[in-house]
Amino acid sequence: MTKKRVSLTLDDVLVQRIDAEAEYRSMNRSQMVEEIVENYIHGQELDTAAVFCGGEEYDPLTEIDGKPLLSHIVDMLSDKGISRVLLLAGSNREDLENHFGSSWNSLVIEYVADSEDGGTATALKQLKDKIGKTFLAINGDVIADIDLRDMLQVHRDEGKKASMALTTVQDPTNYGVVRMKGRTILGFDEKPDPGQEPTRLINAGAYIFEPEIFDGLETGGLHKTFEKLAAEKELTGYIYGGEWRKVE
């Protein structure tokens, strides 16, 4: 891991406490401060979410059950304790900004436009300098009721770079079906023939990422990144049984 020298000004009493703990742990001051910061960051609840909503396959402002599709997603995030949402928009950025503004309920809304429309992984790369801790990403064409606190706990228990929410469908032949061992995703079988599917588990379109994900993002869609993570055994599968709807 690359190290970078930084200068900190701390209260004398706090430095004494850090040095005392470092001596007890046979660490130097820098190692002790690094561990404290890392434990703090990894101990936080999820408060930041990125939403992929710039694609041309669907309109995120299409009304579903009386309100725009993206409003369902943003409201869900607010209800789950998220306080900051980054909308990964495309040419629809102006329309989204006119609808949601800079805040929505208790959320701070930010807009990041992918001018090249290069896919979900390419869009996500733009957030590298905006997010420095564990965060949520969610597809903008699904309505899902996921227990984010429980998913985060599973993610941290497994200690991998990424976790993918999984849902069960009766007919998985039109999806990428997940192969698993325990909680670890081993790979994906794309649109398997009837009777040949290894499971009925599919990608539910919600992910928890560590910021290390930015250094391993492939160009284009996220499916390539997920295949790479699965090959490295760095992708956890979180199975849930709540509501799930994909808007075609």
N, C-alpha and C positions, 0 to 999 in steps of 0.2 A: 504493500500500500504506500502510495506517495505521501510524504510528509511535507507540511508547510509551516514555517516558523511564524508565530504571531506574538504580539506583545499585549499583555493584559495588566490592568491596574486593579488590584483587589484590596479589600480591607485587611489590615494587619492581623486581626483576630482570625479571619477566615483563612488567611495564608498559614497561620500557625496550626489550625485544625487540619488543613490539607496536608501539611508537612508531617504532622503527627501520625495521620492515617497512612501516609505514604511510607513512613519508616516502619510502621507495624506490618505493612503489606510487602515490604522489601521492594518498593517502587521508587522512582524519582518523582519530583513534583510534576513534571510534564505528563508522565504516564497517569498519575493520579487525577489530574485535571481532565485529561482525555477520557478516562473511564467515567468520571462524574458526568461530563457532558453527554457522552454516549448513552449512559443509563437514563439520563433525563429525557433525551430525545426519544428513545425507544420505549419509555414508559408512558408517553402521552397518548391520549385518546385520539381517534381520527377526527380531524377538523377541516381537512382540505380534500376536495374532490374535483376531478377533471371529467368533463362530459364530452364525448365525441358526438358532435351534432352538426358537422359541416358536410356530410355526404349528400349525394344527389339521388340516392335510392329512395329517400323518403323526406317528407317535410316535417321538421320537428314542431312546427306550429299548427299542424293538422289537429282538428278537434277530436278528442277521444272522450266519451262520456261527459261532454259538456265543457271541456277545457282543453287547451293545447297539450299535445303529447309531452313536450318538454316541461310544461308546468307540473304535470304529474311527477316527473322525475325530480325537479327542483324542490317541490313540496315534500317529497319523500326524504330527500337529503336533509332538509331543514328539520323535519320531525325526528330524524335519527341523530341529531346533534352536530351535523356539519355546519360550519360557520363561513366557509370560503369555498366558492365554486368558480372554476375556470372553464368557460365554455369554449371548446375547440371548434370554432366556426369555420365556414368557408366563405363563399360569395354571399351567404345569407347573414353575415355578421350585422349589417345595418338593421335588418328586420328584427333580429334577436335583441339587439341593443334597444331598439324602439319599444319592444314589448317588455323586457325585464329591467332596463335601466342599470344603474350601478348597485342596486340593492333590491332584495326580494324577500319579504318577511324578515327573518333574522339573518339572512345571508348577505355577504359581500359578493358581488358578481364581477368577474373580470372576463375580458374577451381576448382570445388569441386566435387570429385568423391564419389559416394555412393557405397562402396565396398560390402555392404550387399544387394543392390538392393531391398530395403524394401518398395518402394512406394514413391509417391510424398511428402506426409507429413513427412515421415522419412527423405527424402532428404532435405526438407526445414529446418528441425530442425538443420541441420549442420550450418546454417547461423546465429544462435542466437548471436554469439559473433562477427559477421562480419557486422551486420546491426543494427543501433540504431535509425532509423527514418522511416517515411512512405516510402514504396517501392512498386514496381511493380513486379508481377510474371506472367509468360506467358507460356503456353504449347508450346512445341517445334514442334507440329504436326499441327499447324494452321497458316494460313496466314490471317491476319486481319488488317484493317485500322481503328484504333480507335483514336478518339480525346482524347488523354491522359490528356490534360489540362482541358478539360470539364469534363472528368470522375473524375479527382482529385477534381474539384470544387464540384461536386455532393457528392463525398465521404466525403468531409469536411463539407458540409452543413448538411449531415445526422448524422455525428459524431459517426459512428459505427466502430467496429474493422476491418471490411473487406467489400470490394465492389467487385461484380462480373459483368463483362461485359456480356450482354445478346444479342443474335441475334434471328431473327425470321426465321423459316424454314417452308416450305409448309407441309412436312410430319414429324411430331415430334415423331412418334411412335417408332423410333429406338434410341431415346435419353432420357435423364432424363429431363422431362419438369418441368419448374419452376412455382410454385404457389406464387402469390404476393398480397400484399395489399399496394397500393401507391408505394413507392420505396422500401419497406421492403420485402425481400424474406421470405416466411413462410415455404417453404418446397419443395420437389421434388417428382414427380411421375415418376418412372422408366419405360420407354417403355410402355406407356399407350395404351390400345386398341383403334383402330380407332373410332373417335367420342366421346371418353371419356377423351381426353386430356383437362386439365383446361385452357391452353394457348398454343401458338405455340412458346413460348420463351424457349430457351435452353442456357446452359452455352457456352459462346464463347471462353473460355480458357484464359482469361486475368483477373487479379485480382489486386486490390490495398489493401495492408495490413498495419496495424499499427504494430509496433514491439511487442505489447502485444500479438499478435497472437502466438508467439513462446511458450508461457506458456500454451496454450490451444490446441496444436496440438495433434491429435490422432495418434496412430501408424498405418502405412500402407498408404493407399491412402488418398487424400485430401477430398474425398466425405464424409467420416465420420466427418471430421472437419466442413465441410459446413453444414451438417445436424445438428450438435451441435450448430453452430452459428445461423442457422435459428430458431431452437427451442428457443434460447435465444434472438431472434429478434436483432441480432448483425450483420446481413448480408444485405447490400444494393444491389439492382439490378440496373445496369446502362444499359439502352436499347439504342443501336445505330443501324444505318442503313447502315454502310459502308461495304466494301468488307469483306467477310469471306469465307475461304476455309479450310476444314479439309482434311489432306492428310492421306489416308488409307494405 
